[in-house]
Amino acid sequence: MMDMGYGDYQLEAAVSKIHASEAAWYVCDEAIQILGGMGYMRETGLEKILRDIRIFRIFEGTNDVMRLFVALTGLQYAGGHLKELQRAMNNPVANLGVIFGAGTKRFARTVGLSSGPSLSEYVAPQLRDNAALVSKSIQNFGASVEHLLIKYNKNIINEQMLQRRLADAAIDIYASVVMLQRRLADAAIDIYASVVVLSRASRALEKNLSSAGIEKKIADLFCNEASVRIATNLSQLRGTQDLKNYSTMKAIAEEVLNNGGVVQNHPLG
């Protein structure tokens, strides 16, 4: 987007930063796990990589704060559309088109007739099933955002975890982690990453590159797994278990802080 001259790429940059830094950490951690004890040896070079890439989740804005930005940007955009519908409802006779369009869209989504924006024309024919998965995820994402805005209205910005403190004398990390918003951000990141993977695989297939076969397999795997993660995150938005877990975490954290350390006694006395 930057190369094409677009000036507004903050959201894409935030999503890319989160996904890349966390994927790099995961890959390095898995590589060390595969090598076992040898993974810690300097000869492999992984111990240096592990140390160096850990900071990427903190530099240029911590990933927790970036997730807040991703979620709130999406909510703000959707909120503008809901405000437009609200204004139309104040004068329904003059805004029948807006009201009818919104009603038709919601009805189709409710009865399962809507499949979201089609991406089929933008991908290689071999990837159309994956594109359909991403389209469905986009549709579910939009419905979840709308649900949150209707349920919480302006208070959505307050539905976040309070700062978590890790009771460690050497580290004082304040993680402004969001419960509802984090689920939303993670779903958005997976959708964005799926589109990027499809775009790359489509190019490889269309140009008949030697790597096209394996890139399609990677796209198949990533899109399938991402669609499951997206569905899980979005379904949790409508439930209450996350909020119950948050209340429990908050109670545990307060006890640890008040105690100045671990509360439970040693099992051996």
For each residue, the residues with C-beta under 8 A, 3 or more apart:
1: 4 6 9 12
2: 5 6 9
3:
4: 1
5: 2
6: 1 2 9
7:
8: 11
9: 1 2 6 12 13
10: 13 14 69 73
11: 8 14 15 69 70 73
12: 1 9 15 16 192
13: 9 10 16 17
14: 10 11 17 18 61 66 69 70
15: 11 12 18 19 70 188 189 192 193
16: 12 13 19 20 192
17: 13 14 20 21 60 61 63 66
18: 14 15 21 22 63 66 67 70 185 189
19: 15 16 22 23 189 192 193
20: 16 17 23 24 56
21: 17 18 24 25 53 56 57 63
22: 18 19 25 26 57 63
23: 19 20 26 27
24: 20 21 27 28 53 56
25: 21 22 28 29 50 53 54 56 57
26: 22 23 29 30
27: 23 24 30 31
28: 24 25 31 32 46 49 50 53
29: 25 26 32 33 50
30: 26 27 33 34
31: 27 28 34 35 39 46
32: 28 29 35 39 40 46 47 50
33: 29 30 36 39
34: 30 31 39
35: 31 32 38 39 44 46
36: 33 39
37: 40 41
38: 35 41 43 44
39: 31 32 33 34 35 36 44 46 47
40: 32 37 46 47
41: 37 38 44 47
42: 45 47 48
43: 38
44: 35 38 39 41 47
45: 42 48 49
46: 28 31 32 35 39 40 49 50
47: 32 39 40 41 42 44 50 51
48: 42 45 51 52
49: 28 45 46 52 53
50: 25 28 29 32 46 47 53 54
51: 47 48 54
52: 48 49 55
53: 21 24 25 28 49 50 56
54: 25 50 51 57 58
55: 52 58 59
56: 20 21 24 25 53 59
57: 21 22 25 54 62 63
58: 54 55 62 63
59: 55 56
60: 17
61: 14 17 65 66 69
62: 57 58 65 66 175
63: 17 18 21 22 57 58 66 67
64: 67 68 175 176 177 178
65: 61 62 68 69 176
66: 14 17 18 61 62 63 69 70
67: 18 63 64 70 71 177 178 181 182 185 186
68: 64 65 71 72 160 176 178 181 185
69: 10 11 14 61 65 66 72 73
70: 11 14 15 18 66 67 73 74 184 185 188 189
71: 67 68 74 75 178 180 181 182 184 185 188
72: 68 69 75 76 157 181
73: 10 11 69 70 76 77
74: 70 71 77 78 145 184 188
75: 71 72 78 79 145 148 149 156 181 184
76: 72 73 79 80
77: 73 74 80 81
78: 74 75 81 82 142 145 146 149
79: 75 76 82 83 149
80: 76 77 83 84
81: 77 78 84 85
82: 78 79 85 86 146 149 150
83: 79 80 86 87
84: 80 81 87 88 98
85: 81 82 88 89 98 99 102
86: 82 83 89 90
87: 83 84 90 91 95
88: 84 85 91 92 95 98 99
89: 85 86 92 95 99
90: 86 87
91: 87 88 94 95
92: 88 89 95 96 99
93: 96
94: 91
95: 87 88 89 91 92 98 99
96: 92 93 99 100
97: 100 101
98: 84 85 88 95 101 102
99: 85 88 89 92 95 96 102 103
100: 96 97 103 104
101: 97 98 104 105
102: 85 98 99 105 106
103: 99 100 106 107
104: 100 101 107 108
105: 101 102 108 109 114
106: 102 103 109 110
107: 103 104 110 111 113
108: 104 105 111 113 114
109: 105 106 112 113 114 139 143
110: 106 107
111: 107 108
112: 109
113: 107 108 109
114: 105 108 109 139
115: 118 132 135 136 139
116: 135 136 137 138 139 140 142
117: 135 138 139
118: 115 121 131 135
119: 122 123 131 132 134 135 195 198
120: 123 128 131 132
121: 118
122: 119 131 198 199 202
123: 119 120 127 128 130 131 198 199 201 202
124: 127 201 202 205 206
125: 128
126: 205 216
127: 123 124 130 131 198 201 202 205 216 219
128: 120 123 125 131 132
129: 132 133
130: 123 127 133 134 194 198 219 220 223 224
131: 118 119 120 122 123 127 128 134 135 198
132: 115 119 120 128 129 135 136
133: 129 130 136 137 194 223 224 227
134: 119 130 131 137 138 191 194 195 198 223 227
135: 115 116 117 118 119 131 132 138 139
136: 115 116 132 133 139 140 227
137: 116 133 134 140 141 187 190 191 194 226 227 230 231
138: 116 117 134 135 141 142 191
139: 109 114 115 116 117 135 136 142 143
140: 116 136 137 143 144 230 231 234
141: 137 138 144 145 184 187 188 191 230 234
142: 78 116 138 139 145 146
143: 109 139 140 146 147
144: 140 141 147 148 184 187 234 237 238
145: 74 75 78 141 142 148 149 184
146: 78 82 142 143 149 150
147: 143 144 150 151 237 238
148: 75 144 145 151 152 156 180 184 237
149: 75 78 79 82 145 146 152 153 156
150: 82 146 147 153
151: 147 148
152: 148 149 155 156 159
153: 149 150 156
154: 157
155: 152 158 159
156: 75 148 149 152 153 159 180 181
157: 72 154 160
158: 155
159: 152 155 156 178 179 180 181
160: 68 157 176 177 178 179 180 181
161: 164 176 177 178 179 246 249 250
162: 250
163: 174 175 176
164: 161 174 175 177 249 253
165: 172 173 174 253 257
166: 171 173
167: 256 257 260 261 262
168: 171 172
169:
170:
171: 166 168
172: 165 168
173: 165 166
174: 163 164 165
175: 62 64 163 164
176: 64 65 68 160 161 163
177: 64 67 160 161 164 182
178: 64 67 68 71 159 160 161 181 182 185
179: 159 160 161 182 183 242 243 246
180: 71 148 156 159 160 183 184 237 242
181: 67 68 71 72 75 156 159 160 178 184 185
182: 67 71 177 178 179 185 186
183: 179 180 186 187 233 234 236 237 242
184: 70 71 74 75 141 144 145 148 180 181 187 188 233 234 237
185: 18 67 68 70 71 178 181 182 188 189
186: 67 182 183 189 190 229 233
187: 137 141 144 183 184 190 191 229 230 233 234
188: 15 70 71 74 141 184 185 191 192
189: 15 18 19 70 185 186 192 193
190: 137 186 187 193 194 226 229 230 233
191: 134 137 138 141 187 188 194 195 226 230
192: 12 15 16 19 188 189 195 196
193: 15 19 189 190 196 197 222 226
194: 130 133 134 137 190 191 197 198 222 223 226 227
195: 119 134 191 192 198 199
196: 192 193 199 200
197: 193 194 200 201 218 219 222 223
198: 119 122 123 127 130 131 134 194 195 201 202 219 223
199: 122 123 195 196 202 203
200: 196 197 203 204 215 219
201: 123 124 127 197 198 204 205 212 215 216 218 219
202: 122 123 124 127 198 199 205 206
203: 199 200 206 207 209
204: 200 201 207 209 211 212 215 216
205: 124 126 127 201 202 208 209 212 215 216
206: 124 202 203
207: 203 204 212
208: 205 212
209: 203 204 205 212 215
210:
211: 204 214 215
212: 201 204 205 207 208 209 215 216
213: 216 217
214: 211 217 218
215: 200 201 204 205 209 211 212 218 219
216: 126 127 201 204 205 212 213 219 220
217: 213 214 220 221
218: 197 201 214 215 221 222
219: 127 130 197 198 200 201 215 216 222 223
220: 130 216 217 223 224
221: 217 218 224 225
222: 193 194 197 218 219 225 226
223: 130 133 134 194 197 198 219 220 226 227
224: 130 133 220 221 227 228
225: 221 222 228 229
226: 137 190 191 193 194 222 223 229 230
227: 133 134 136 137 194 223 224 230 231
228: 224 225 231 232
229: 186 187 190 225 226 232 233
230: 137 140 141 187 190 191 226 227 233 234
231: 137 140 227 228 234 235
232: 228 229 235 236
233: 183 184 186 187 190 229 230 236 237
234: 140 141 144 183 184 187 230 231 237 238
235: 231 232 238 239
236: 183 232 233 239 241 242
237: 144 147 148 180 183 184 233 234 242
238: 144 147 234 235
239: 235 236 242
240: 243 244
241: 236 244 245
242: 179 180 183 236 237 239 245 246
243: 179 240 246 247
244: 240 241 247 248
245: 241 242 248 249
246: 161 179 242 243 249 250
247: 243 244 250 251
248: 244 245 251 252
249: 161 164 245 246 252 253
250: 161 162 246 247 253 254
251: 247 248 254 255
252: 248 249 255 256
253: 164 165 249 250 256 257
254: 250 251 257 258
255: 251 252 258 259 263
256: 167 252 253 259 261 262 263
257: 165 167 253 254 260
258: 254 255
259: 255 256 262 263
260: 167 257
261: 167 256
262: 167 256 259
263: 255 256 259
264:
265: 269
266: 269
267:
268:
269: 265 266
